[in-house]
Amino acid sequence: MNDATPKIERLYLDFDSFFASAEQHFNAELRGRPLGVVPLDSPHTSCIAVSREAKARGVKSGATIRAARQVIPDMVFVIARHDAYVRLHKRILAVIGTILPVERVRSIDEVVCHLTPSEAAQGKSLADRIKTALAGAFSPALTCSIGMAPTELLAKIGAEINKPDGFVLIRAEDLPGCLSHLDLRDLPGISKGIGARLAAAGVEDIDALWRLAPKQARKIWGNVEGERFWNELHGIHAERPETKKSMYGHGRVLPRDSRTPDKVEPCARQLLLSATRRLRRDNLRATELTLGFRGGRGAEDGRWNWRDTFPAARDDRTFMRALSEGLHEARRTLRFSPQAVSVTIHGVVSDAEITGDLFGGTLEAGSDTASREKWETVSDLMDTLRKSHGAKALSLGVQDEVFGGYVGAKIAFGRIPDEADFSEAATADEDTHFLSF
Protein backbone atom coordinates (compact mmCIF):
# COMPACT_ATOMS: atom_id res chain seq x y z
CA MET A 1 0.00 0.00 0.00
CA ASN A 2 1.46 3.37 -0.98
CA ASP A 3 0.89 6.60 0.95
CA ALA A 4 -1.83 7.71 -1.49
CA THR A 5 -3.98 4.64 -0.91
CA PRO A 6 -6.96 5.46 1.34
CA LYS A 7 -6.57 3.90 4.78
CA ILE A 8 -9.12 2.39 7.15
CA GLU A 9 -10.59 5.32 9.10
CA ARG A 10 -14.26 4.56 9.79
CA LEU A 11 -16.22 1.97 11.75
CA TYR A 12 -19.96 1.63 11.17
CA LEU A 13 -22.06 -0.28 13.68
CA ASP A 14 -25.59 -1.37 12.71
CA PHE A 15 -27.80 -3.30 15.12
CA ASP A 16 -29.65 -6.30 13.73
CA SER A 17 -33.48 -6.00 13.63
CA PHE A 18 -33.20 -3.52 16.47
CA PHE A 19 -36.82 -3.14 17.63
CA ALA A 20 -37.38 -6.90 17.52
CA SER A 21 -34.00 -7.66 19.11
CA ALA A 22 -34.74 -5.11 21.84
CA GLU A 23 -37.98 -6.88 22.71
CA GLN A 24 -36.17 -10.23 22.76
CA HIS A 25 -33.54 -8.69 25.03
CA PHE A 26 -36.19 -7.36 27.40
CA ASN A 27 -38.17 -10.63 27.42
CA ALA A 28 -36.11 -13.86 27.42
CA GLU A 29 -39.18 -15.92 26.46
CA LEU A 30 -39.17 -14.25 23.04
CA ARG A 31 -35.60 -15.22 22.18
CA GLY A 32 -35.24 -17.62 19.31
CA ARG A 33 -38.88 -17.13 18.27
CA PRO A 34 -40.19 -15.45 15.09
CA LEU A 35 -41.33 -12.02 16.24
CA GLY A 36 -42.94 -9.00 14.64
CA VAL A 37 -43.10 -5.50 16.10
CA VAL A 38 -46.22 -3.54 15.10
CA PRO A 39 -47.13 0.12 15.71
CA LEU A 40 -50.72 -0.44 16.86
CA ASP A 41 -52.80 -2.98 18.73
CA SER A 42 -54.81 -3.74 15.60
CA PRO A 43 -55.13 -6.77 13.31
CA HIS A 44 -54.94 -4.49 10.26
CA THR A 45 -51.48 -3.07 10.83
CA SER A 46 -48.05 -4.06 9.46
CA CYS A 47 -44.69 -4.97 10.98
CA ILE A 48 -42.24 -2.13 11.43
CA ALA A 49 -39.59 -4.71 12.37
CA VAL A 50 -39.26 -8.50 12.36
CA SER A 51 -36.75 -10.69 14.17
CA ARG A 52 -33.97 -12.57 12.42
CA GLU A 53 -35.91 -15.79 13.02
CA ALA A 54 -38.87 -14.40 11.10
CA LYS A 55 -36.62 -13.10 8.31
CA ALA A 56 -35.00 -16.53 7.99
CA ARG A 57 -38.45 -18.02 7.37
CA GLY A 58 -39.42 -15.49 4.71
CA VAL A 59 -41.21 -12.67 6.55
CA LYS A 60 -39.90 -9.19 5.78
CA SER A 61 -40.33 -5.90 7.55
CA GLY A 62 -43.47 -4.19 6.27
CA ALA A 63 -45.47 -7.41 6.05
CA THR A 64 -49.05 -7.21 7.28
CA ILE A 65 -50.02 -9.33 10.26
CA ARG A 66 -52.24 -11.40 8.02
CA ALA A 67 -49.46 -12.03 5.46
CA ALA A 68 -46.95 -12.87 8.19
CA ARG A 69 -49.31 -15.39 9.78
CA GLN A 70 -49.81 -17.07 6.43
CA VAL A 71 -46.07 -17.77 6.36
CA ILE A 72 -45.57 -18.37 10.09
CA PRO A 73 -48.88 -19.23 11.82
CA ASP A 74 -47.36 -19.14 15.31
CA MET A 75 -45.51 -15.85 14.84
CA VAL A 76 -45.60 -13.59 17.91
CA PHE A 77 -46.49 -9.90 17.62
CA VAL A 78 -45.70 -7.15 20.11
CA ILE A 79 -46.57 -3.46 20.09
CA ALA A 80 -43.71 -1.00 19.70
CA ARG A 81 -42.54 0.83 22.83
CA HIS A 82 -40.51 3.77 21.56
CA ASP A 83 -39.58 5.11 24.98
CA ALA A 84 -38.02 1.77 25.94
CA TYR A 85 -36.00 1.65 22.72
CA VAL A 86 -34.68 5.18 23.25
CA ARG A 87 -33.56 4.31 26.81
CA LEU A 88 -31.83 1.18 25.51
CA HIS A 89 -30.17 3.20 22.75
CA LYS A 90 -28.64 5.55 25.33
CA ARG A 91 -27.30 2.62 27.36
CA ILE A 92 -25.81 1.13 24.20
CA LEU A 93 -23.99 4.37 23.39
CA ALA A 94 -22.46 4.37 26.86
CA VAL A 95 -21.14 0.82 26.40
CA ILE A 96 -19.71 1.50 22.94
CA GLY A 97 -18.07 4.61 24.39
CA THR A 98 -15.99 2.45 26.73
CA ILE A 99 -14.23 1.02 23.65
CA LEU A 100 -14.41 3.85 21.07
CA PRO A 101 -15.78 7.39 21.06
CA VAL A 102 -19.02 7.61 19.06
CA GLU A 103 -18.54 10.29 16.42
CA ARG A 104 -22.04 10.32 14.88
CA VAL A 105 -25.40 8.78 15.73
CA ARG A 106 -27.07 8.15 12.38
CA SER A 107 -30.25 6.55 13.71
CA ILE A 108 -31.59 4.66 16.72
CA ASP A 109 -29.58 1.58 15.68
CA GLU A 110 -26.64 2.96 13.67
CA VAL A 111 -23.51 4.79 14.83
CA VAL A 112 -20.22 5.87 13.27
CA CYS A 113 -16.81 5.88 14.95
CA HIS A 114 -13.65 7.52 13.60
CA LEU A 115 -10.56 5.34 13.87
CA THR A 116 -6.96 6.21 14.61
CA PRO A 117 -4.31 4.22 12.72
CA SER A 118 -3.65 2.05 15.78
CA GLU A 119 -7.37 1.34 16.21
CA ALA A 120 -7.79 0.55 12.51
CA ALA A 121 -4.87 -1.87 12.68
CA GLN A 122 -6.78 -4.01 15.17
CA GLY A 123 -9.38 -4.87 12.51
CA LYS A 124 -11.70 -7.69 13.52
CA SER A 125 -10.32 -7.85 17.06
CA LEU A 126 -11.60 -4.32 17.69
CA ALA A 127 -15.04 -5.25 16.37
CA ASP A 128 -15.02 -8.35 18.57
CA ARG A 129 -14.19 -6.23 21.62
CA ILE A 130 -17.23 -4.04 20.96
CA LYS A 131 -19.47 -7.06 20.49
CA THR A 132 -18.14 -8.69 23.66
CA ALA A 133 -18.76 -5.52 25.66
CA LEU A 134 -22.33 -5.29 24.35
CA ALA A 135 -23.02 -8.98 25.05
CA GLY A 136 -21.75 -8.55 28.60
CA ALA A 137 -23.86 -5.48 29.24
CA PHE A 138 -27.05 -6.77 27.62
CA SER A 139 -27.91 -10.22 26.24
CA PRO A 140 -27.13 -12.50 23.29
CA ALA A 141 -30.35 -11.33 21.62
CA LEU A 142 -28.98 -7.86 21.02
CA THR A 143 -26.41 -8.23 18.24
CA CYS A 144 -24.86 -5.87 15.72
CA SER A 145 -23.04 -6.01 12.42
CA ILE A 146 -19.88 -3.96 11.95
CA GLY A 147 -18.11 -2.62 8.88
CA MET A 148 -14.66 -1.01 8.75
CA ALA A 149 -13.45 0.90 5.70
CA PRO A 150 -11.78 4.12 4.52
CA THR A 151 -15.07 6.07 4.41
CA GLU A 152 -18.43 6.05 6.15
CA LEU A 153 -20.29 4.92 3.03
CA LEU A 154 -17.99 1.93 2.53
CA ALA A 155 -18.11 1.06 6.23
CA LYS A 156 -21.93 1.16 6.13
CA ILE A 157 -21.93 -1.11 3.09
CA GLY A 158 -19.61 -3.45 4.98
CA ALA A 159 -21.95 -3.54 7.99
CA GLU A 160 -24.85 -4.53 5.73
CA ILE A 161 -23.06 -7.21 3.70
CA ASN A 162 -22.88 -9.93 6.34
CA LYS A 163 -25.93 -9.54 8.57
CA PRO A 164 -26.76 -10.62 11.22
CA ASP A 165 -23.90 -10.40 13.72
CA GLY A 166 -21.33 -9.99 10.95
CA PHE A 167 -18.10 -8.15 10.32
CA VAL A 168 -16.62 -6.96 7.02
CA LEU A 169 -13.38 -5.07 6.45
CA ILE A 170 -13.23 -3.21 3.13
CA ARG A 171 -9.75 -2.20 1.99
CA ALA A 172 -9.22 0.37 -0.74
CA GLU A 173 -6.98 -2.01 -2.69
CA ASP A 174 -9.82 -4.56 -2.84
CA LEU A 175 -12.22 -2.17 -4.56
CA PRO A 176 -14.37 -2.52 -6.57
CA GLY A 177 -14.01 -6.30 -6.74
CA CYS A 178 -15.09 -6.90 -3.15
CA LEU A 179 -18.42 -5.20 -3.96
CA SER A 180 -19.04 -6.65 -7.42
CA HIS A 181 -21.45 -9.31 -6.13
CA LEU A 182 -23.83 -6.63 -4.82
CA ASP A 183 -26.81 -5.21 -6.66
CA LEU A 184 -26.77 -1.45 -7.17
CA ARG A 185 -29.88 -1.13 -4.99
CA ASP A 186 -27.94 -2.77 -2.14
CA LEU A 187 -25.86 0.38 -1.81
CA PRO A 188 -27.02 3.05 0.64
CA GLY A 189 -27.92 6.22 -1.24
CA ILE A 190 -29.16 4.51 -4.38
CA SER A 191 -32.93 4.84 -4.21
CA LYS A 192 -35.40 3.55 -6.75
CA GLY A 193 -35.28 6.90 -8.52
CA ILE A 194 -31.47 7.09 -8.62
CA GLY A 195 -31.40 3.46 -9.76
CA ALA A 196 -33.64 4.37 -12.70
CA ARG A 197 -31.38 7.29 -13.60
CA LEU A 198 -28.32 5.06 -13.48
CA ALA A 199 -30.01 2.48 -15.70
CA ALA A 200 -30.95 5.19 -18.19
CA ALA A 201 -27.26 6.18 -18.29
CA GLY A 202 -26.26 2.57 -18.97
CA VAL A 203 -24.99 1.90 -15.44
CA GLU A 204 -26.40 -1.46 -14.37
CA ASP A 205 -23.79 -2.96 -12.05
CA ILE A 206 -21.11 -2.03 -9.51
CA ASP A 207 -18.27 -2.14 -12.02
CA ALA A 208 -20.03 0.32 -14.33
CA LEU A 209 -20.79 2.58 -11.37
CA TRP A 210 -17.13 2.47 -10.39
CA ARG A 211 -16.01 3.55 -13.85
CA LEU A 212 -18.10 6.75 -13.80
CA ALA A 213 -16.26 10.04 -13.60
CA PRO A 214 -17.17 12.31 -10.64
CA LYS A 215 -18.86 14.84 -12.94
CA GLN A 216 -20.91 12.07 -14.56
CA ALA A 217 -22.16 10.99 -11.14
CA ARG A 218 -23.07 14.57 -10.32
CA LYS A 219 -25.06 14.84 -13.55
CA ILE A 220 -26.94 11.58 -12.94
CA TRP A 221 -27.85 12.52 -9.35
CA GLY A 222 -28.71 16.01 -10.49
CA ASN A 223 -26.74 17.66 -7.69
CA VAL A 224 -23.50 17.58 -5.72
CA GLU A 225 -24.61 14.46 -3.82
CA GLY A 226 -23.64 12.37 -6.85
CA GLU A 227 -20.05 13.60 -6.64
CA ARG A 228 -19.99 13.08 -2.89
CA PHE A 229 -21.25 9.51 -3.37
CA TRP A 230 -18.53 8.89 -5.97
CA ASN A 231 -15.83 10.14 -3.60
CA GLU A 232 -17.03 8.04 -0.67
CA LEU A 233 -17.32 4.95 -2.88
CA HIS A 234 -13.71 5.45 -4.00
CA GLY A 235 -12.42 5.83 -0.45
CA ILE A 236 -12.25 9.64 -0.36
CA HIS A 237 -14.02 11.44 2.48
CA ALA A 238 -16.79 13.76 1.30
CA GLU A 239 -17.36 16.70 3.61
CA ARG A 240 -20.96 17.79 4.06
CA PRO A 241 -22.04 21.15 5.42
CA GLU A 242 -23.94 21.20 8.67
CA THR A 243 -27.65 20.93 7.98
CA LYS A 244 -30.01 23.56 9.29
CA LYS A 245 -33.36 22.57 10.76
CA SER A 246 -36.00 23.60 8.23
CA MET A 247 -39.20 21.98 9.50
CA TYR A 248 -40.90 20.16 12.34
CA GLY A 249 -43.55 17.64 11.50
CA HIS A 250 -45.26 14.43 12.50
CA GLY A 251 -47.49 11.94 10.75
CA ARG A 252 -49.68 9.03 11.72
CA VAL A 253 -51.11 6.06 9.83
CA LEU A 254 -54.73 5.81 10.93
CA PRO A 255 -56.42 2.57 12.06
CA ARG A 256 -59.51 1.63 10.05
CA ASP A 257 -61.88 2.78 12.79
CA SER A 258 -60.13 6.17 13.14
CA ARG A 259 -60.66 7.61 9.66
CA THR A 260 -63.62 9.84 10.42
CA PRO A 261 -63.32 13.60 11.09
CA ASP A 262 -64.08 13.21 14.80
CA LYS A 263 -61.06 10.87 15.13
CA VAL A 264 -58.72 12.40 12.54
CA GLU A 265 -58.94 15.99 13.75
CA PRO A 266 -57.89 15.32 17.39
CA CYS A 267 -54.98 13.31 16.03
CA ALA A 268 -53.91 16.21 13.79
CA ARG A 269 -54.07 18.61 16.73
CA GLN A 270 -51.89 16.38 18.91
CA LEU A 271 -49.38 15.96 16.08
CA LEU A 272 -49.19 19.74 15.70
CA LEU A 273 -48.76 20.42 19.42
CA SER A 274 -45.91 17.93 19.60
CA ALA A 275 -44.18 19.71 16.72
CA THR A 276 -44.65 23.17 18.25
CA ARG A 277 -43.14 22.04 21.56
CA ARG A 278 -40.05 20.84 19.70
CA LEU A 279 -39.87 24.16 17.85
CA ARG A 280 -39.88 26.10 21.11
CA ARG A 281 -37.29 23.84 22.71
CA ASP A 282 -34.97 24.79 19.85
CA ASN A 283 -35.82 28.48 20.34
CA LEU A 284 -37.13 28.90 16.80
CA ARG A 285 -40.22 30.21 15.02
CA ALA A 286 -42.16 29.06 11.95
CA THR A 287 -44.00 30.89 9.19
CA GLU A 288 -45.90 28.10 7.41
CA LEU A 289 -48.13 25.14 8.23
CA THR A 290 -49.01 22.22 5.96
CA LEU A 291 -51.78 19.72 6.63
CA GLY A 292 -51.79 16.56 4.54
CA PHE A 293 -53.96 13.47 4.10
CA ARG A 294 -53.15 10.33 2.16
CA GLY A 295 -55.67 7.80 0.93
CA GLY A 296 -55.26 4.17 0.02
CA ARG A 297 -54.94 2.60 -3.39
CA GLY A 298 -57.84 3.51 -5.59
CA ALA A 299 -58.69 6.61 -3.56
CA GLU A 300 -59.64 9.59 -5.67
CA ASP A 301 -56.43 11.58 -6.26
CA GLY A 302 -54.84 9.77 -3.30
CA ARG A 303 -53.38 12.87 -1.64
CA TRP A 304 -54.75 16.10 -0.24
CA ASN A 305 -52.61 19.01 1.01
CA TRP A 306 -53.41 22.41 2.45
CA ARG A 307 -50.95 25.19 3.29
CA ASP A 308 -51.13 28.44 5.24
CA THR A 309 -48.59 31.17 5.90
CA PHE A 310 -48.34 33.71 8.73
CA PRO A 311 -45.79 36.00 10.36
CA ALA A 312 -43.10 34.11 12.31
CA ALA A 313 -44.74 32.51 15.33
CA ARG A 314 -43.93 30.20 18.21
CA ASP A 315 -47.17 30.13 20.21
CA ASP A 316 -49.69 27.30 20.10
CA ARG A 317 -52.65 29.59 19.49
CA THR A 318 -51.31 30.83 16.14
CA PHE A 319 -50.60 27.33 14.92
CA MET A 320 -53.89 25.91 16.18
CA ARG A 321 -55.87 28.64 14.43
CA ALA A 322 -54.09 27.85 11.18
CA LEU A 323 -54.71 24.13 11.61
CA SER A 324 -58.40 24.74 12.32
CA GLU A 325 -58.72 26.50 8.97
CA GLY A 326 -57.06 23.56 7.27
CA LEU A 327 -59.32 21.03 8.97
CA HIS A 328 -62.36 23.10 7.99
CA GLU A 329 -61.21 23.07 4.37
CA ALA A 330 -60.61 19.31 4.55
CA ARG A 331 -64.16 18.71 5.76
CA ARG A 332 -65.39 20.76 2.81
CA THR A 333 -63.22 19.37 -0.01
CA LEU A 334 -61.65 16.01 0.97
CA ARG A 335 -63.09 13.32 -1.30
CA PHE A 336 -61.61 10.16 0.21
CA SER A 337 -61.29 8.48 3.59
CA PRO A 338 -57.78 9.30 4.80
CA GLN A 339 -55.46 6.47 5.78
CA ALA A 340 -52.73 8.78 7.07
CA VAL A 341 -52.48 12.35 8.35
CA SER A 342 -49.45 14.63 8.63
CA VAL A 343 -48.89 18.10 10.05
CA THR A 344 -45.74 20.10 9.35
CA ILE A 345 -44.61 23.55 10.44
CA HIS A 346 -41.86 25.01 8.29
CA GLY A 347 -40.36 28.26 7.12
CA VAL A 348 -38.27 28.01 10.28
CA VAL A 349 -36.37 31.09 11.44
CA SER A 350 -34.56 32.26 14.55
CA ASP A 351 -35.18 35.57 16.31
CA ALA A 352 -31.89 36.84 14.90
CA GLU A 353 -33.19 36.31 11.36
CA ILE A 354 -36.39 38.29 11.91
CA THR A 355 -36.42 42.00 11.17
CA GLY A 356 -38.27 44.54 13.24
CA ASP A 357 -40.69 45.14 10.39
CA LEU A 358 -41.75 41.50 10.39
CA PHE A 359 -42.39 41.54 14.11
CA GLY A 360 -44.43 44.67 13.60
CA GLY A 361 -46.84 42.72 11.42
CA THR A 362 -49.96 41.04 12.66
CA LEU A 363 -50.42 37.39 13.47
CA GLU A 364 -54.13 37.59 12.76
CA ALA A 365 -56.79 40.18 12.14
CA GLY A 366 -57.04 42.50 15.13
CA SER A 367 -53.95 41.21 16.93
CA ASP A 368 -50.97 43.24 18.05
CA THR A 369 -47.54 42.76 19.57
CA ALA A 370 -48.99 42.59 23.09
CA SER A 371 -51.37 39.81 22.05
CA ARG A 372 -48.58 37.86 20.39
CA GLU A 373 -46.34 38.18 23.43
CA LYS A 374 -49.21 37.13 25.72
CA TRP A 375 -49.82 33.88 23.84
CA GLU A 376 -46.11 33.16 23.65
CA THR A 377 -45.94 33.53 27.44
CA VAL A 378 -48.90 31.18 27.80
CA SER A 379 -47.23 28.57 25.58
CA ASP A 380 -43.94 28.85 27.49
CA LEU A 381 -45.77 28.52 30.82
CA MET A 382 -47.61 25.43 29.62
CA ASP A 383 -44.31 23.88 28.48
CA THR A 384 -42.81 24.55 31.91
CA LEU A 385 -45.78 23.01 33.74
CA ARG A 386 -45.73 19.96 31.48
CA LYS A 387 -42.06 19.48 32.22
CA SER A 388 -42.58 19.58 35.98
CA HIS A 389 -46.03 17.94 36.25
CA GLY A 390 -46.13 15.60 33.27
CA ALA A 391 -46.85 16.02 29.59
CA LYS A 392 -50.60 15.66 30.10
CA ALA A 393 -50.85 18.17 32.92
CA LEU A 394 -52.67 20.71 30.73
CA SER A 395 -53.34 21.59 27.12
CA LEU A 396 -54.78 24.31 24.92
CA GLY A 397 -58.28 22.95 24.36
CA VAL A 398 -59.44 19.38 24.88
CA GLN A 399 -56.61 16.85 25.10
CA ASP A 400 -58.00 13.87 23.21
CA GLU A 401 -56.54 10.41 23.52
CA VAL A 402 -55.16 9.18 20.20
CA PHE A 403 -55.21 5.47 19.46
CA GLY A 404 -51.74 3.94 19.54
CA GLY A 405 -50.11 6.63 21.68
CA TYR A 406 -46.63 8.04 21.08
CA VAL A 407 -48.09 10.94 19.09
CA GLY A 408 -45.11 12.92 17.84
CA ALA A 409 -42.74 10.66 19.78
CA LYS A 410 -42.21 7.78 17.39
CA ILE A 411 -38.71 6.89 16.29
CA ALA A 412 -38.20 7.88 12.66
CA PHE A 413 -35.34 7.53 10.23
CA GLY A 414 -32.63 9.89 11.40
CA ARG A 415 -34.65 11.16 14.37
CA ILE A 416 -34.56 9.89 17.93
CA PRO A 417 -37.23 11.44 20.18
CA ASP A 418 -36.19 13.39 23.25
CA GLU A 419 -37.48 12.40 26.66
CA ALA A 420 -39.67 15.51 26.58
CA ASP A 421 -41.45 14.20 23.46
CA PHE A 422 -43.09 11.33 25.33
CA SER A 423 -46.46 12.21 26.85
CA GLU A 424 -47.40 8.73 28.08
CA ALA A 425 -46.12 7.18 31.30
CA ALA A 426 -42.85 5.37 30.73
CA THR A 427 -43.09 1.64 30.07
CA ALA A 428 -40.89 -0.66 32.13
CA ASP A 429 -38.30 -2.54 30.10
CA GLU A 430 -39.83 -5.90 30.96
CA ASP A 431 -43.42 -4.79 30.28
CA THR A 432 -43.88 -6.37 26.85
CA HIS A 433 -47.08 -5.25 25.10
CA PHE A 434 -48.46 -8.21 23.18
CA LEU A 435 -50.91 -7.87 20.31
CA SER A 436 -54.38 -8.65 21.65
CA PHE A 437 -55.85 -9.90 18.36
Secondary structure, DSSP 8 states (H G I E B T S, - for coil): --TTS----EEEEEETTHHHHHHHHH-GGGTTS-EEEESSSSTT-B-SEE-HHHHHTT--TT-BHHHHHHH-TT-EEEE--HHHHHHHHHHHHHHHHTTS---EEEETTEEEEE--HHHHHHTHHHHHHHHHHHHHHS-TT--EEEEEESSHHHHHHHHHHT-SS-EEE--GGGTTGGGTTS-GGGSTT--HHHHHHHHHTT--SHHHHHHS-HHHHHHHHTSHHHHHHHHHHTT-----------EEEEEEE--GGG-SHHHHHHHHHHHHHHHHHHHHHTT-BEEEEEEEEE--TT-SSSEEEEEEEEEEE-SHHHHHHHHHHHHHHHHHH--S--SEEEEEEES-B-GGG--HHHHTS-SSTT--HHHHHHHHHHHHHHHHHHHHH-TTS--SS-----TTS-TT---BTTB---GGG--S----TT---B---
